[in-house]
Amino acid sequence: MIEVKEWIFERERMVKEQIIARGIKDNRVIEAMKKVPRHLFVDKTYYHQAYNDYPLPIGHDQTISQPYMVAAMTEILELKGNEKVLEIGTGSGYQTAILALLCSKVYSIDRISELTRKARLKVDNLGFKNINLIVGDGSLGWPDYAPYTGILVTAGAPEIPNTLIEQLDENGRLVIPVGNEFSQILNLVKKHKGRIYRKEFFGCTFVPLIGKSGWHK
């Protein structure tokens, strides 16, 4: 894909001012954020806002996450390159593409078929071959391909779903926003020798995780 210099410049600026300046240190995450063209994951109406420091609407009352949030959540997963990762909430497919540059296989699930269709077109057009998408209840995970080395949830949950913990591999890492429907705290869950360890990071605001093991709507 040939890109105009404007978008390359905007992406470099985004990474320098929003990602590196705010403390993201994982060079692999930084390089991935430089490579994926975020503007292609939003409607053309928002192209010139695509590299700004805030979420943007993608339809169906869903959003593409703030660039810093994408980088921060990805960094917490500590991906090395050979992992199998489950993403809950495909949305635009932008976070999916970032993950696909950093691990061997991404399995991503979303409850909205139209968003999944659009995301599939975008990641296919960008040449990704290691992404699998499905429409379904993300709060239940994707047990067919479990266990996963990493699980990343891009929606706020009232609590950490046991279904996702069960699908986490030994020494795996689950990153998930937990709280009420309007405000959450980003959590890391680690599984080691059958025991579960939990760490809280910072406040955040995501759309609600809707499903049997999320918010019931």
C-alpha positions, 0 to 999 in steps of 0.5 A, spaced: 500 500 500 502 506 497 501 512 502 501 519 502 506 523 506 501 526 510 498 520 513 505 518 515 507 524 518 501 524 522 502 517 525 509 519 526 507 525 530 501 521 534 506 516 536 511 521 538 506 526 542 501 521 545 505 514 545 512 515 547 511 522 551 506 518 555 511 513 557 510 507 552 516 504 552 515 497 548 519 498 542 515 493 538 508 496 540 511 503 538 513 500 531 506 497 530 503 503 532 507 507 527 505 502 521 498 501 522 494 507 518 489 508 523 485 513 518 483 507 514 479 504 520 474 510 521 469 513 516 472 518 511 469 524 515 474 523 520 480 522 516 483 528 519 481 527 526 484 519 526 491 521 529 488 525 534 488 523 542 481 521 543 476 516 541 472 516 534 465 513 533 465 507 528 457 506 528 452 502 532 454 506 538 461 503 538 468 507 538 475 506 535 479 507 542 484 513 543 491 511 540 494 511 547 489 506 550 491 502 544 498 502 546 497 501 553 493 495 553 497 492 548 504 493 552 501 490 558 500 484 554 507 483 553 507 480 547 514 477 544 511 474 537 509 467 538 503 468 542 496 466 540 491 472 542 484 473 543 481 480 542 474 481 545 470 487 541 473 487 534 470 494 533 473 497 527 479 492 527 484 497 528 486 494 535 486 487 531 491 489 526 496 492 532 495 485 535 497 482 529 503 485 528 506 483 535 503 475 535 503 469 531 495 469 531 489 473 533 482 471 534 477 476 535 470 476 536 464 482 536 457 482 537 455 486 531 456 483 524 456 489 520 462 492 524 465 485 523 464 485 516 467 492 515 473 490 519 474 484 515 475 488 509 480 493 512 485 487 515 484 483 508 486 489 504 492 491 508 494 484 507 494 481 514 493 473 514 493 471 521 487 474 523 480 470 524 474 474 526 467 471 528 460 474 530 458 472 537 458 473 544 465 476 546 463 475 554 464 468 553 470 468 549 472 463 543 473 456 546 474 453 540 481 455 539 483 456 547 487 456 551 490 463 549 497 466 551 493 473 551 486 476 552 485 483 550 478 486 552 476 492 549 469 493 552 468 495 560 465 489 564 462 489 571 467 483 573 472 479 570 468 473 566 470 466 569 469 464 562 475 468 559 479 466 565 478 459 563 480 460 556 487 463 559 493 459 558 498 458 563 502 464 564 497 468 560 495 475 561 488 478 560 487 485 560 480 488 561 477 494 563 472 493 570 467 497 573 460 500 572 457 502 565 460 509 565 467 508 568 472 503 569 479 501 571 484 497 567 485 490 570 491 485 568 489 478 570 495 473 570 495 465 571 500 462 574 500 455 576 493 455 577 493 461 581 490 468 579 493 474 580 490 481 579 493 488 578 489 494 577 492 500 572 488 506 571 481 509 570 478 508 563 472 509 559 469 503 554 463 502 551 459 496 555 461 489 554 454 486 553 453 478 553 451 473 558 458 474 562 457 481 561 452 487 562 445 484 560 441 488 555 
